[in-house]
Amino acid sequence: MKKCLILFIFSASLAFSTKTYSQSFDYKALEKITSGALSKAYSASVRMWGYDTVKKQQNSAQFSGVVVTAEGHILTAAHATVPGNTYKVFFPDGQERIAVALGRIGFKEKQNLPDVAMMKIIGNGKWPFAEMGWSSSLKTNEPCVSIAYPETLSQSKPSVRFGRISVPMTQWGFVQSTCKMEPGDSGGPLFDYMGRVIALHSRIDKPEDVNFEVPVDLYRKYWTALNKSIDYDKLPDEENDVLSDPFANKIITIPALENIGNQFLNLESKFKGTSLVIKSVLNGKEQQALGALFLLDKMLVKSGMRSGSFIIGKSTLIGNNPIVNLGSGKLIKAVVVARDKSSDLVLLQLPKKLKTGITAKMLKDTSAIQFNELGKFLLSALPGQTSKVSVLGSQLFSLPRKFSSGYFGANATFINQQIILTRVTPGSPAADKLELQDQITGINGTPISQPPQYGAEIMKYAPGDTISIQGVRKGVPYSLPVALTVVPVRGNHPADKIEGGKSIRLDDFKSVFTHDAAISAAECGGPLFDANGRFYGINIARFSRTSILTIPAGTIYDFLKDSL
């Protein structure tokens, strides 16, 4: 009854909103609608992986899905499942269940098209589920929302992304949207602005705004066939009536979404001049990055901070003698006041006080990000450019070091109670100094005698660090320096080819949140605001195709207080 009431209220607002969106871009109304869609859809969006119920262990890569019935039917992608296999299902609220893969329709000779699969949770229960919509009623420039689980981010809660339908039906039978996806998102749901499942994530192209989705009407059409544990080698003969969308004639479209950055131009005055270009020399190379300008006034004197103009940026992108471009060709030298390795922040002080900047008042709100803020529009300020628009994708979380370690390039095996090098990658840092069959006994003076110690010790160090390797070669002990480099990109997946690349330091953070802006690694260090001018934090890393990591305002405040 409650769900019917919500649907009635929403349908009334939908009819009212159609005229509004056709005439102007109302970001507040769009935020409200997106929030409503998330409240309906979030709890049913699940993370999954193959699971051996006998050995109690994971046996496949992570992927995503969505529960669409109270009995536990899950829609996902065919390329992630095998009929009859079991999978562990993780709900956003922490619930874990086992599901069995039912039917799949994905033909190898057609690159797994149409990529349709169904699963069902084993056992009785009443599960959170999302309403199924209709892909047949989709329109170009209709807003849509993704709720899925990027594998490299590896979080227990999904990340939110916002976009529009760019092609309702492609020549290959996909829905095309601008909601970004990457490995791990496969099978994840794409929702319309009413919180209804309209498609499932399938694959991507190199441009960030080109993403392909399986139309939900295929699941409707083959619902009965998909409930059977069959790997179909052709489209099933058994079909269901797809029916029609009762809201088909009321679907809103927003042409302004095609150039969404231009819709916020009149709001940029609230934070104009707060993002500056910083040039410096780092490891012998000229480097350019962004920084956030702060104007600290007398309000902070009581807490012991000095006043003046300061800049906070990404420490691993800024050397010790930075020069700041104030615009119009004006350059000024800045002094490094402090660095914080844990948050990758650096604080610079300018020799004179400027008239603009993020003020102490803007730093006051340091409370945790609430669930109802997800999907809110955010603006990454860029000097001399239109701000990059994104939506808030997550609440705060910690991200341990996994990808930011320096590249060593040698694998070891535990043989006769010794750590023996059994593979040294040609051209790697290790290849210059080490040889196959060397016994490794220590790293930087730390004894190494067990396999876990070897990898864990190397992961402590970043690109550019030089470590000392203690070992034994043909009975002769040695200690040799090895300079670590950046891990080379070897994958050929489009997700590894994002424009501007990923940040070198992109994890090992105590508290960050994500959004989906298309900013490059060199554009990190700049400030992030909402459309009301509220300072949300500093963009600290381009983590992946879908995720920019941001250090929250509360951490920025603490860094300023400790440094000044």
C-alpha positions, -999 to +999 in steps of 0.1 A: +000+000+000+028+024+009+046+017-024+014+024-043+010+057-025+046+067-033+041+058-069+009+079-071+026+109-055+056+106-079+034+102-110+016+134-100+049+153-097+061+137-129+032+152-149+039+186-132+076+185-140+074+178-177+067+214-187+094+226-162+122+206-178+112+215-213+117+252-206+146+254-181+172+234-162+162+230-126+190+212-108+173+213-075+142+195-088+165+170-106+184+164-074+151+157-056+139+133-082+173+115-082+173+112-045+138+096-047+150+071-073+180+062-051+158+056-020+137+031-040+166+014-059+197+014-037+189-014-013+182-039-041+215-033-059+239-061-051+275-072-054+283-108-063+310-133-070+312-170-077+313-190-045+323-226-037+299-236-010+320-267-001+354-250+002+337-217+014+358-196-010+354-171-038+360-186-073+352-158-097+357-121-103+333-096-087+303-084-106+269-066-099+232-072-102+198-062-090+170-080-071+137-075-089+113-097-069+106-103-032+114-140-038+149-131-048+152-131-086+183-113-097+190-098-131+226-096-142+249-101-173+254-134-190+292-130-194+295-131-156+275-162-148+273-200-155+239-218-152+239-240-121+268-224-104+265-208-070+272-172-061+275-152-030+252-121-029+260-090-008+233-064-001+242-028+007+229-033+043+254-061+050+231-091+044+248-120+026+230-148+008+238-176-017+222-176-051+221-201-080+226-190-116+195-199-137+192-192-175+217-172-196+215-160-231+249-150-244+263-164-276+301-167-279+301-162-317+283-128-311+306-116-283+281-128-256+252-109-271+225-103-259+242-108-225+211-117-205+212-138-173+191-145-142+199-158-108+178-166-077+186-165-040+184-199-024+159-204+004+128-186+015+128-149+024+115-115+014+143-095-001+147-058-010+138-055-046+135-028-073+107-023-097+113-033-134+106-006-160+105-008-197+133-001-221+109+004-250+097+037-236+132+052-232+139+085-248+171+104-258+182+127-230+161+110-204+180+112-171+193+079-156+212+066-126+237+037-121+241+019-088+269-007-091+302-020-076+335-012-094+358-041-087+390-021-081+373+001-056+362-030-037+337-015-014+308-031+004+284-004-007+278+006-043+288+038-060+262+061-077+266+076-111+244+099-131+238+104-168+214+104-197+201+080-223+222+089-254+208+062-277+176+044-267+185+014-289+218+009-308+223-012-339+236-040-317+205-041-295+219-021-265+207+009-247+235+035-247+240+058-217+265+083-203+265+066-169+301+054-166+309+018-158+340-003-155+350-040-146+329-051-116+299-031-127+289-058-152+253-068-146+247-038-124+214-019-128+207+013-147+176+030-133+153+056-147+146+087-127+116+069-112+139+043-097+128+016-121+153-009-137+156+000-174+188-018-183+218-038-171+255-029-175+272-049-202+303-032-218+320+001-226+339+019-253+370+041-248+352+074-245+339+078-209+304+088-220+299+057-242+284+028-221+263-001-233+234-016-214+212-047-219+176-036-223+153-047-195+126-057-220+147-088-229+144-100-193+106-094-195+104-112-229+123-143-217+113-143-181+100-179-181+129-192-201+154-175-179+139-192-148+153-225-161+189-234-156+198-235-193+227-220-213+208-211-244+226-215-278+198-195-295+171-172-285+145-192-265+113-201-282+093-195-250+084-159-247+064-137-224+043-107-231+065-076-225+034-054-220+038-016-221+049+012-199+020+030-182+041+062-180+054+060-216+037+092-226+049+112-196+086+104-197+106+136-193+137+145-213+163+172-206+182+183-237+203+205-214+220+174-201+240+172-233+260+203-222+254+200-185+284+221-175+269+252-192+238+249-169+259+258-138+278+288-153+258+314-133+266+295-100+304+296-105+307+331-091+303+315-056+338+299-059+355+318-088+392+321-083+395+293-058+413+269-082+448+278-093+475+262-114+507+253-096+540+246-114+570+229-098+599+206-105+594+171-091+620+143-095+638+164-121+607+170-142+585+200-146+551+192-132+517+210-133+489+205-109+459+223-093+455+237-058+426+251-038+430+287-026+421+295+010+416+329+025+420+324+062+408+354+082+406+365+118+380+339+126+407+313+128+431+333+150+413+321+181+421+285+173+457+294+169+459+296+131+475+325+114+456+344+087+465+350+051+463+332+017+471+296+015+469+268-011+463+232-005+471+207-032+481+171-039+515+166-023+528+140-048+522+164-077+540+194-062+577+200-056+595+221-030+597+254-050+563+259-064+552+288-086+515+297-086+497+311-116+472+337-104+458+342-139+464+369-165+501+359-166+507+368-130+531+343-113+540+342-077+563+320-056+548+300-027+564+285+003+558+249+014+544+250+050+535+214+056+530+180+040+508+152+052+517+118+037+486+100+049+462+123+030+487+133+002+481+170+010+506+199+008+500+234+023+515+264+006+516+300+018+515+329-006+536+361+003+506+383+000+469+382+010+445+378-019+409+390-020+393+356-029+395+321-015+377+294+005+370+310+039+369+297+074+331+299+073+330+275+044+352+251+064+328+249+093+306+222+081+326+190+085+299+165+093+297+131+077+281+128+043+246+115+046+228+089+024+203+115+012+231+135-003+240+108-028+233+119-063+237+156-054+254+177-082+290+186-075+313+210-094+351+205-097+365+241-101+391+243-129+410+276-136+400+292-169+375+264-177+339+255-171+336+234-139+333+197-145+299+184-132+295+152-114+273+136-087+282+125-052+287+088-055+294+075-020+296+082+017+330+084+034+351+053+034+388+043+039+409+029+011+440+008+019+471+007-003+468-016-032+477+001-064+500+030-053+530+008-044+562+011-063+569-014-091+596-039-083+591-066-109+602-099-093+582-128-081+593-151-054+585-187-044+589-204-010+613-232-017+631-253+010+621-227+037+637-199+016+623-170-004+637-177-039+632-154-070+615-175-097+606-147-121+622-114-129+604-093-154+627-080-182+631-042-180+618-040-145+637-023-116+646-057-102+660-069-135+689-043-132+702-058-100+687-092-092+688-126-108+667-158-109+674-181-080+686-153-057+675-159-021+659-128-006+666-124+031+656-088+038+642-055+025+656-023+039+670-042+068+637-060+077+643-098+077+622-117+052+616-154+059+579-160+050+561-155+017+536-129+030+564-108+044+580-104+009+550-088-008+538-068+023+572-052+027+576-041-009+540-026-009+551-002+018+571+018-007+560+042-034+573+050-070+605+069-067+616+052-035+649+034-034+649+002-013+678-020-002+675-057-010+694-081+011+700-115-004+722-144-012+735-153-047+754-186-051+763-186-014+775-149-014+755-124+007+747-090-009+728-058-003+718-039-035+697-007-040+667-009-063+648+022-074+611+015-077+591+029-106+554+033-115+535+001-122+533-003-160+498-004-175+495-037-194+458-042-198+440-035-231+406-029-215+390+005-224+388+012-186+426+013-185+427+040-213+410+069-196+420+103-209+448+119-188+455+086-170+451+075-134+469+092-105+501+076-094+491+079-057+455+068-058+448+049-026+460+045+010+436+071+023+419+071+057+388+090+046+376+098+011+344+098-010+338+093-047+321+113-076+321+107-113+337+138-128+358+135-160+389+152-147+424+141-154+452+130-130+469+164-135+437+182-126+436+167-091+443+190-061+415+214-070+384+222-049+350+205-051+318+224-043+281+217-045+258+239-066+251+260-035+287+269-031+293+245-001+329+233-001+330+195-001+367+189-002+397+185-025+400+161-054+429+140-045+431+112-071+418+100-104+412+064-092+395+048-122+371+054-151+342+059-128+357+073-097+374+105-085+385+104-049+380+135-027+394+143+007+364+157+027+362+192+041+366+179+077+400+164+069+411+196+052+401+216+083+421+193+105+451+195+082+450+233+083+447+234+121+475+210+126+498+227+101+491+263+112 
